[in-house]
Amino acid sequence: MNLEELLKSIIHQENELYNLYKLGETFATYELPSMVEHFKWLAGEELRHKRTIESFLEEDTLKGTAVIDYLDSLSLEPYFKDERAEPADLEDLILEALIREKHSYELYDRLSQILSGSLSDIFKMMRQEELKHAYRLKILYEMIGE
């Protein structure tokens, strides 16, 4: 995997999460309307992440960074093997999203450790945001049972 493939794969996965949360909005509209705003917020977060990585791709931001030295040893397989989710209901959707958020967290954690300076800080911030998403999803999951 080269740097461009890495960034395109991350963009794809962020877009998949965005789509999952948009589907969550639809499910919530019919199943639990109180969750709609949560899914809108989550979708917006993933869209922002996608745009950040797109800017890295367009501007060659990571070219010449330490990431290149570690591409083969990043162990990215779990993150990029997530296939298109087809949840049957809100509960399935949340469980699928939790897995994907975990994968995103792990990837951004690895990248934040490899990079330095402001690039490391950006990935640390994105890592923390994925953790917040997972926490919010756990709360939403608990709301389903109420």
N, CA and C atoms as an extended XYZ file, in Angstrom:
438
Properties=species:S:1:pos:R:3:atomname:S:1:resname:S:1:resid:I:1 pbc="F F F"
N         0.854       -1.179        0.000 N   MET     1
C         0.000        0.000        0.000 CA  MET     1
C         0.892        1.233        0.000 C   MET     1
N         0.610        2.149       -0.909 N   ASN     2
C         1.359        3.398       -0.906 CA  ASN     2
C         0.558        4.483       -0.191 C   ASN     2
N         1.144        5.648       -0.059 N   LEU     3
C         0.527        6.727        0.704 CA  LEU     3
C        -0.811        7.165        0.107 C   LEU     3
N        -0.877        7.265       -1.209 N   GLU     4
C        -2.125        7.664       -1.860 CA  GLU     4
C        -3.227        6.632       -1.599 C   GLU     4
N        -2.880        5.357       -1.699 N   GLU     5
C        -3.860        4.297       -1.422 CA  GLU     5
C        -4.332        4.348        0.019 C   GLU     5
N        -3.408        4.617        0.937 N   LEU     6
C        -3.766        4.738        2.348 CA  LEU     6
C        -4.795        5.846        2.543 C   LEU     6
N        -4.501        7.020        2.012 N   LEU     7
C        -5.403        8.155        2.193 CA  LEU     7
C        -6.755        7.919        1.518 C   LEU     7
N        -6.743        7.335        0.332 N   LYS     8
C        -8.007        7.033       -0.349 CA  LYS     8
C        -8.823        6.000        0.430 C   LYS     8
N        -8.142        5.042        1.044 N   SER     9
C        -8.846        4.041        1.854 CA  SER     9
C        -9.459        4.684        3.089 C   SER     9
N        -8.734        5.604        3.712 N   ILE    10
C        -9.277        6.305        4.882 CA  ILE    10
C       -10.488        7.146        4.467 C   ILE    10
N       -10.377        7.831        3.343 N   ILE    11
C       -11.501        8.639        2.837 CA  ILE    11
C       -12.713        7.751        2.610 C   ILE    11
N       -12.496        6.588        2.008 N   HIS    12
C       -13.588        5.653        1.747 CA  HIS    12
C       -14.256        5.225        3.059 C   HIS    12
N       -13.451        4.887        4.061 N   GLN    13
C       -14.009        4.434        5.326 CA  GLN    13
C       -14.749        5.555        6.056 C   GLN    13
N       -14.216        6.758        5.993 N   GLU    14
C       -14.917        7.895        6.617 CA  GLU    14
C       -16.255        8.129        5.903 C   GLU    14
N       -16.252        7.966        4.597 N   ASN    15
C       -17.493        8.122        3.835 CA  ASN    15
C       -18.494        7.019        4.190 C   ASN    15
N       -18.001        5.801        4.399 N   GLU    16
C       -18.881        4.705        4.799 CA  GLU    16
C       -19.529        5.000        6.159 C   GLU    16
N       -18.746        5.538        7.092 N   LEU    17
C       -19.312        5.899        8.395 CA  LEU    17
C       -20.326        7.026        8.242 C   LEU    17
N       -20.010        7.995        7.402 N   TYR    18
C       -20.952        9.088        7.135 CA  TYR    18
C       -22.284        8.513        6.640 C   TYR    18
N       -22.203        7.614        5.652 N   ASN    19
C       -23.415        6.996        5.103 CA  ASN    19
C       -24.166        6.190        6.164 C   ASN    19
N       -23.431        5.508        7.010 N   LEU    20
C       -24.049        4.735        8.081 CA  LEU    20
C       -24.827        5.658        9.020 C   LEU    20
N       -24.241        6.798        9.352 N   TYR    21
C       -24.928        7.734       10.247 CA  TYR    21
C       -26.118        8.414        9.570 C   TYR    21
N       -26.037        8.630        8.279 N   LYS    22
C       -27.200        9.171        7.558 CA  LYS    22
C       -28.331        8.140        7.569 C   LYS    22
N       -27.988        6.875        7.425 N   LEU    23
C       -28.983        5.811        7.535 CA  LEU    23
C       -29.538        5.780        8.965 C   LEU    23
N       -28.677        6.008        9.928 N   GLY    24
C       -29.107        6.087       11.324 CA  GLY    24
C       -30.149        7.169       11.536 C   GLY    24
N       -29.969        8.296       10.847 N   GLU    25
C       -30.976        9.368       10.913 CA  GLU    25
C       -32.330        8.850       10.445 C   GLU    25
N       -32.314        8.117        9.343 N   THR    26
C       -33.560        7.584        8.792 CA  THR    26
C       -34.190        6.576        9.748 C   THR    26
N       -33.394        5.630       10.224 N   PHE    27
C       -33.916        4.649       11.182 CA  PHE    27
C       -34.494        5.344       12.405 C   PHE    27
N       -33.740        6.316       12.932 N   ALA    28
C       -34.163        7.003       14.152 CA  ALA    28
C       -35.465        7.765       13.934 C   ALA    28
N       -35.648        8.308       12.748 N   THR    29
C       -36.878        9.051       12.453 CA  THR    29
C       -38.100        8.181       12.717 C   THR    29
N       -37.988        6.898       12.398 N   TYR    30
C       -39.120        5.989       12.553 CA  TYR    30
C       -39.097        5.206       13.869 C   TYR    30
N       -37.902        4.921       14.382 N   GLU    31
C       -37.804        4.086       15.575 CA  GLU    31
C       -37.696        4.890       16.871 C   GLU    31
N       -36.815        5.875       16.887 N   LEU    32
C       -36.584        6.697       18.086 CA  LEU    32
C       -36.211        8.122       17.660 C   LEU    32
N       -37.193        8.964       17.392 N   PRO    33
C       -36.916       10.321       16.894 CA  PRO    33
C       -35.968       11.142       17.773 C   PRO    33
N       -35.872       10.811       19.038 N   SER    34
C       -34.964       11.555       19.922 CA  SER    34
C       -33.491       11.360       19.543 C   SER    34
N       -33.201       10.374       18.714 N   MET    35
C       -31.824       10.095       18.308 CA  MET    35
C       -31.413       10.793       17.010 C   MET    35
N       -32.352       11.368       16.301 N   VAL    36
C       -32.049       11.943       14.989 CA  VAL    36
C       -30.906       12.949       15.059 C   VAL    36
N       -30.957       13.872       15.999 N   GLU    37
C       -29.920       14.901       16.110 CA  GLU    37
C       -28.554       14.313       16.417 C   GLU    37
N       -28.531       13.235       17.175 N   HIS    38
C       -27.259       12.576       17.479 CA  HIS    38
C       -26.621       12.038       16.195 C   HIS    38
N       -27.435       11.407       15.366 N   PHE    39
C       -26.903       10.861       14.117 CA  PHE    39
C       -26.496       11.969       13.142 C   PHE    39
N       -27.217       13.066       13.145 N   LYS    40
C       -26.815       14.213       12.305 CA  LYS    40
C       -25.444       14.717       12.740 C   LYS    40
N       -25.254       14.824       14.051 N   TRP    41
C       -23.977       15.298       14.572 CA  TRP    41
C       -22.849       14.334       14.188 C   TRP    41
N       -23.075       13.033       14.378 N   LEU    42
C       -22.075       12.028       14.039 CA  LEU    42
C       -21.733       12.075       12.543 C   LEU    42
N       -22.745       12.213       11.701 N   ALA    43
C       -22.508       12.293       10.256 CA  ALA    43
C       -21.650       13.512        9.926 C   ALA    43
N       -21.946       14.626       10.564 N   GLY    44
C       -21.164       15.844       10.340 CA  GLY    44
C       -19.710       15.681       10.748 C   GLY    44
N       -19.486       14.980       11.836 N   GLU    45
C       -18.121       14.722       12.303 CA  GLU    45
C       -17.347       13.885       11.281 C   GLU    45
N       -17.980       12.839       10.768 N   GLU    46
C       -17.306       11.974        9.795 CA  GLU    46
C       -17.039       12.711        8.486 C   GLU    46
N       -17.952       13.566        8.103 N   LEU    47
C       -17.755       14.374        6.896 CA  LEU    47
C       -16.549       15.303        7.073 C   LEU    47
N       -16.404       15.869        8.252 N   ARG    48
C       -15.257       16.744        8.529 CA  ARG    48
C       -13.964       15.949        8.483 C   ARG    48
N       -13.971       14.740        9.043 N   HIS    49
C       -12.781       13.884        8.980 CA  HIS    49
C       -12.428       13.563        7.527 C   HIS    49
N       -13.446       13.223        6.756 N   LYS    50
C       -13.234       12.899        5.337 CA  LYS    50
C       -12.584       14.081        4.619 C   LYS    50
N       -13.091       15.267        4.866 N   ARG    51
C       -12.548       16.465        4.201 CA  ARG    51
C       -11.118       16.752        4.634 C   ARG    51
N       -10.812       16.482        5.889 N   THR    52
C        -9.443       16.667        6.371 CA  THR    52
C        -8.490       15.754        5.622 C   THR    52
N        -8.856       14.481        5.509 N   ILE    53
C        -7.990       13.522        4.815 CA  ILE    53
C        -7.923       13.849        3.320 C   ILE    53
N        -9.036       14.291        2.731 N   GLU    54
C        -9.009       14.706        1.325 CA  GLU    54
C        -8.019       15.847        1.119 C   GLU    54
N        -7.967       16.777        2.049 N   SER    55
C        -7.015       17.886        1.914 CA  SER    55
C        -5.581       17.372        2.020 C   SER    55
N        -5.345       16.358        2.882 N   PHE    56
C        -4.010       15.757        2.957 CA  PHE    56
C        -3.627       15.140        1.610 C   PHE    56
N        -4.592       14.492        0.967 N   LEU    57
C        -4.344       13.859       -0.322 CA  LEU    57
C        -4.064       14.905       -1.396 C   LEU    57
N        -4.920       15.916       -1.471 N   GLU    58
C        -4.785       16.953       -2.504 CA  GLU    58
C        -3.499       17.759       -2.362 C   GLU    58
N        -3.085       18.005       -1.138 N   GLU    59
C        -1.925       18.869       -0.892 CA  GLU    59
C        -0.635       18.093       -0.635 C   GLU    59
N        -0.683       16.762       -0.765 N   ASP    60
C         0.487       15.913       -0.491 CA  ASP    60
C         1.071       16.192        0.892 C   ASP    60
N         0.215       16.411        1.854 N   THR    61
C         0.631       16.787        3.205 CA  THR    61
C         1.513       15.744        3.869 C   THR    61
N         1.238       14.476        3.632 N   LEU    62
C         2.000       13.417        4.308 CA  LEU    62
C         3.211       12.945        3.509 C   LEU    62
N         3.395       13.495        2.319 N   LYS    63
C         4.533       13.100        1.495 CA  LYS    63
C         5.830       13.492        2.207 C   LYS    63
N         6.734       12.560        2.292 N   GLY    64
C         8.014       12.813        2.935 CA  GLY    64
C         7.982       12.706        4.455 C   GLY    64
N         6.852       12.295        5.008 N   THR    65
C         6.768       12.123        6.462 CA  THR    65
C         7.147       10.696        6.842 C   THR    65
N         7.221       10.449        8.124 N   ALA    66
C         7.602        9.126        8.631 CA  ALA    66
C         6.586        8.044        8.284 C   ALA    66
N         5.367        8.427        7.914 N   VAL    67
C         4.344        7.426        7.585 CA  VAL    67
C         4.839        6.507        6.468 C   VAL    67
N         5.546        7.054        5.530 N   ILE    68
C         6.040        6.281        4.390 CA  ILE    68
C         6.900        5.108        4.861 C   ILE    68
N         7.684        5.336        5.897 N   ASP    69
C         8.567        4.282        6.408 CA  ASP    69
C         7.809        3.157        7.100 C   ASP    69
N         6.575        3.432        7.509 N   TYR    70
C         5.815        2.470        8.301 CA  TYR    70
C         4.605        1.881        7.579 C   TYR    70
N         4.380        2.239        6.338 N   LEU    71
C         3.172        1.801        5.637 CA  LEU    71
C         2.962        0.296        5.686 C   LEU    71
N         4.015       -0.451        5.505 N   ASP    72
C         3.872       -1.908        5.483 CA  ASP    72
C         3.669       -2.514        6.866 C   ASP    72
N         4.022       -1.789        7.909 N   SER    73
C         3.922       -2.352        9.259 CA  SER    73
C         2.797       -1.730       10.092 C   SER    73
N         1.924       -0.974        9.476 N   LEU    74
C         0.847       -0.316       10.220 CA  LEU    74
C        -0.254       -1.277       10.662 C   LEU    74
N        -0.322       -2.460       10.084 N   SER    75
C        -1.374       -3.438       10.412 CA  SER    75
C        -2.761       -2.829       10.249 C   SER    75
N        -3.056       -2.414        9.037 N   LEU    76
C        -4.310       -1.719        8.756 CA  LEU    76
C        -5.426       -2.632        8.291 C   LEU    76
N        -5.160       -3.923        8.210 N   GLU    77
C        -6.135       -4.845        7.652 CA  GLU    77
C        -7.528       -4.746        8.286 C   GLU    77
N        -7.642       -4.742        9.617 N   PRO    78
C        -9.005       -4.688       10.179 CA  PRO    78
C        -9.776       -3.448        9.737 C   PRO    78
N        -9.099       -2.351        9.666 N   TYR    79
C        -9.757       -1.092        9.312 CA  TYR    79
C       -10.291       -1.123        7.892 C   TYR    79
N        -9.511       -1.641        6.983 N   PHE    80
C        -9.895       -1.580        5.577 CA  PHE    80
C       -10.668       -2.797        5.091 C   PHE    80
N       -10.918       -3.763        5.949 N   LYS    81
C       -11.722       -4.915        5.551 CA  LYS    81
C       -13.190       -4.742        5.906 C   LYS    81
N       -13.533       -3.619        6.519 N   ASP    82
C       -14.938       -3.348        6.800 CA  ASP    82
C       -15.672       -3.223        5.475 C   ASP    82
N       -16.681       -4.057        5.297 N   GLU    83
C       -17.465       -4.009        4.065 CA  GLU    83
C       -18.675       -3.118        4.267 C   GLU    83
N       -19.383       -2.880        3.207 N   ARG    84
C       -20.573       -2.037        3.300 CA  ARG    84
C       -21.546       -2.637        4.308 C   ARG    84
N       -21.941       -1.808        5.244 N   ALA    85
C       -22.863       -2.261        6.292 CA  ALA    85
C       -24.289       -2.291        5.752 C   ALA    85
N       -25.011       -3.303        6.157 N   GLU    86
C       -26.418       -3.420        5.790 CA  GLU    86
C       -27.227       -3.761        7.037 C   GLU    86
N       -27.277       -2.820        7.984 N   PRO    87
C       -27.984       -3.098        9.236 CA  PRO    87
C       -29.486       -3.243        9.023 C   PRO    87
N       -30.076       -4.125        9.805 N   ALA    88
C       -31.515       -4.370        9.697 CA  ALA    88
C       -32.325       -3.381       10.523 C   ALA    88
N       -31.692       -2.831       11.562 N   ASP    89
C       -32.401       -1.899       12.424 CA  ASP    89
C       -31.396       -1.003       13.131 C   ASP    89
N       -31.886       -0.158       14.000 N   LEU    90
C       -31.053        0.812       14.706 CA  LEU    90
C       -30.012        0.126       15.591 C   LEU    90
N       -30.406       -0.945       16.231 N   GLU    91
C       -29.466       -1.667       17.089 CA  GLU    91
C       -28.292       -2.216       16.282 C   GLU    91
N       -28.570       -2.869       15.156 N   ASP    92
C       -27.501       -3.375       14.285 CA  ASP    92
C       -26.598       -2.249       13.803 C   ASP    92
N       -27.203       -1.141       13.440 N   LEU    93
C       -26.453        0.002       12.933 CA  LEU    93
C       -25.473        0.513       13.986 C   LEU    93
N       -25.932        0.657       15.208 N   ILE    94
C       -25.072        1.162       16.272 CA  ILE    94
C       -23.925        0.196       16.553 C   ILE    94
N       -24.209       -1.094       16.567 N   LEU    95
C       -23.153       -2.082       16.801 CA  LEU    95
C       -22.112       -2.051       15.681 C   LEU    95
N       -22.555       -1.925       14.448 N   GLU    96
C       -21.635       -1.819       13.307 CA  GLU    96
C       -20.798       -0.551       13.408 C   GLU    96
N       -21.436        0.542       13.758 N   ALA    97
C       -20.726        1.821       13.878 CA  ALA    97
C       -19.678        1.758       14.990 C   ALA    97
N       -19.981        1.074       16.080 N   LEU    98
C       -19.008        0.941       17.169 CA  LEU    98
C       -17.732        0.231       16.704 C   LEU    98
N       -17.899       -0.804       15.915 N   ILE    99
C       -16.732       -1.530       15.383 CA  ILE    99
C       -15.905       -0.606       14.496 C   ILE    99
N       -16.573        0.125       13.635 N   ARG   100
C       -15.865        1.026       12.719 CA  ARG   100
C       -15.185        2.177       13.460 C   ARG   100
N       -15.830        2.684       14.487 N   GLU   101
C       -15.217        3.755       15.278 CA  GLU   101
C       -13.966        3.229       15.986 C   GLU   101
N       -14.017        1.997       16.454 N   LYS   102
C       -12.844        1.387       17.088 CA  LYS   102
C       -11.698        1.288       16.091 C   LYS   102
N       -11.998        0.855       14.889 N   HIS   103
C       -10.961        0.751       13.860 CA  HIS   103
C       -10.386        2.125       13.530 C   HIS   103
N       -11.238        3.125       13.434 N   SER   104
C       -10.761        4.484       13.149 CA  SER   104
C        -9.873        4.981       14.282 C   SER   104
N       -10.305        4.746       15.503 N   TYR   105
C        -9.513        5.153       16.664 CA  TYR   105
C        -8.114        4.530       16.596 C   TYR   105
N        -8.059        3.240       16.346 N   GLU   106
C        -6.774        2.533       16.300 CA  GLU   106
C        -5.878        3.064       15.184 C   GLU   106
N        -6.463        3.313       14.023 N   LEU   107
C        -5.676        3.833       12.907 CA  LEU   107
C        -5.127        5.213       13.231 C   LEU   107
N        -5.979        6.111       13.715 N   TYR   108
C        -5.530        7.469       14.013 CA  TYR   108
C        -4.526        7.474       15.163 C   TYR   108
N        -4.657        6.528       16.083 N   ASP   109
C        -3.682        6.411       17.162 CA  ASP   109
C        -2.318        6.053       16.588 C   ASP   109
N        -2.279        5.082       15.688 N   ARG   110
C        -1.001        4.692       15.063 CA  ARG   110
C        -0.382        5.854       14.301 C   ARG   110
N        -1.203        6.552       13.528 N   LEU   111
C        -0.680        7.668       12.742 CA  LEU   111
C        -0.184        8.794       13.643 C   LEU   111
N        -0.872        9.048       14.745 N   SER   112
C        -0.436       10.113       15.655 CA  SER   112
C         0.906        9.771       16.303 C   SER   112
N         1.173        8.475       16.486 N   GLN   113
C         2.443        8.066       17.080 CA  GLN   113
C         3.603        8.150       16.095 C   GLN   113
N         3.306        7.901       14.824 N   ILE   114
C         4.349        7.910       13.801 CA  ILE   114
C         4.728        9.335       13.404 C   ILE   114
N         3.731       10.194       13.292 N   LEU   115
C         3.971       11.561       12.843 CA  LEU   115
C         4.408       12.447       14.002 C   LEU   115
N         4.848       13.643       13.653 N   SER   116
C         5.252       14.584       14.696 CA  SER   116
C         4.625       15.950       14.415 C   SER   116
N         4.747       16.825       15.383 N   GLY   117
C         4.279       18.195       15.232 CA  GLY   117
C         2.781       18.306       15.030 C   GLY   117
N         2.384       19.231       14.168 N   SER   118
C         0.960       19.514       13.971 CA  SER   118
C         0.220       18.342       13.326 C   SER   118
N         0.893       17.559       12.487 N   LEU   119
C         0.240       16.392       11.893 CA  LEU   119
C        -0.101       15.367       12.965 C   LEU   119
N         0.805       15.152       13.878 N   SER   120
C         0.528       14.244       14.997 CA  SER   120
C        -0.651       14.765       15.808 C   SER   120
N        -0.664       16.070       16.048 N   ASP   121
C        -1.747       16.679       16.822 CA  ASP   121
C        -3.100       16.518       16.135 C   ASP   121
N        -3.117       16.637       14.809 N   ILE   122
C        -4.374       16.475       14.064 CA  ILE   122
C        -4.900       15.057       14.233 C   ILE   122
N        -4.016       14.070       14.095 N   PHE   123
C        -4.458       12.689       14.241 CA  PHE   123
C        -4.814       12.352       15.692 C   PHE   123
N        -4.150       12.976       16.653 N   LYS   124
C        -4.543       12.797       18.066 CA  LYS   124
C        -5.949       13.348       18.284 C   LYS   124
N        -6.223       14.506       17.700 N   MET   125
C        -7.543       15.104       17.833 CA  MET   125
C        -8.605       14.202       17.190 C   MET   125
N        -8.311       13.702       15.993 N   MET   126
C        -9.260       12.829       15.317 CA  MET   126
C        -9.444       11.525       16.102 C   MET   126
N        -8.365       11.035       16.692 N   ARG   127
C        -8.432        9.827       17.537 CA  ARG   127
C        -9.384       10.061       18.706 C   ARG   127
N        -9.240       11.194       19.356 N   GLN   128
C       -10.101       11.518       20.496 CA  GLN   128
C       -11.554       11.684       20.059 C   GLN   128
N       -11.759       12.239       18.892 N   GLU   129
C       -13.119       12.401       18.386 CA  GLU   129
C       -13.763       11.051       18.121 C   GLU   129
N       -13.000       10.096       17.613 N   GLU   130
C       -13.544        8.752       17.388 CA  GLU   130
C       -13.936        8.110       18.715 C   GLU   130
N       -13.169        8.383       19.744 N   LEU   131
C       -13.496        7.881       21.076 CA  LEU   131
C       -14.804        8.501       21.578 C   LEU   131
N       -14.981        9.781       21.337 N   LYS   132
C       -16.228       10.460       21.712 CA  LYS   132
C       -17.413        9.881       20.946 C   LYS   132
N       -17.195        9.575       19.668 N   HIS   133
C       -18.263        8.978       18.858 CA  HIS   133
C       -18.682        7.635       19.451 C   HIS   133
N       -17.686        6.822       19.815 N   ALA   134
C       -17.988        5.510       20.389 CA  ALA   134
C       -18.760        5.667       21.700 C   ALA   134
N       -18.363        6.629       22.507 N   TYR   135
C       -19.062        6.861       23.767 CA  TYR   135
C       -20.510        7.263       23.517 C   TYR   135
N       -20.712        8.155       22.555 N   ARG   136
C       -22.078        8.579       22.232 CA  ARG   136
C       -22.886        7.396       21.706 C   ARG   136
N       -22.274        6.556       20.889 N   LEU   137
C       -22.971        5.382       20.367 CA  LEU   137
C       -23.384        4.430       21.496 C   LEU   137
N       -22.533        4.282       22.485 N   LYS   138
C       -22.870        3.410       23.621 CA  LYS   138
C       -24.077        3.961       24.373 C   LYS   138
N       -24.130        5.263       24.515 N   ILE   139
C       -25.284        5.883       25.166 CA  ILE   139
C       -26.551        5.665       24.328 C   ILE   139
N       -26.421        5.831       23.010 N   LEU   140
C       -27.563        5.606       22.122 CA  LEU   140
C       -28.026        4.159       22.203 C   LEU   140
N       -27.070        3.244       22.278 N   TYR   141
C       -27.403        1.824       22.369 CA  TYR   141
C       -28.216        1.562       23.645 C   TYR   141
N       -27.807        2.177       24.730 N   GLU   142
C       -28.524        2.011       25.993 CA  GLU   142
C       -29.938        2.618       25.914 C   GLU   142
N       -30.092        3.680       25.127 N   MET   143
C       -31.406        4.317       24.965 CA  MET   143
C       -32.386        3.399       24.252 C   MET   143
N       -31.886        2.523       23.410 N   ILE   144
C       -32.764        1.614       22.670 CA  ILE   144
C       -33.524        0.712       23.631 C   ILE   144
N       -32.869        0.272       24.688 N   GLY   145
C       -33.493       -0.638       25.633 CA  GLY   145
C       -34.471        0.019       26.597 C   GLY   145
N       -34.479        1.327       26.616 N   GLU   146
C       -35.360        2.025       27.568 CA  GLU   146
C       -36.781        2.115       27.091 C   GLU   146
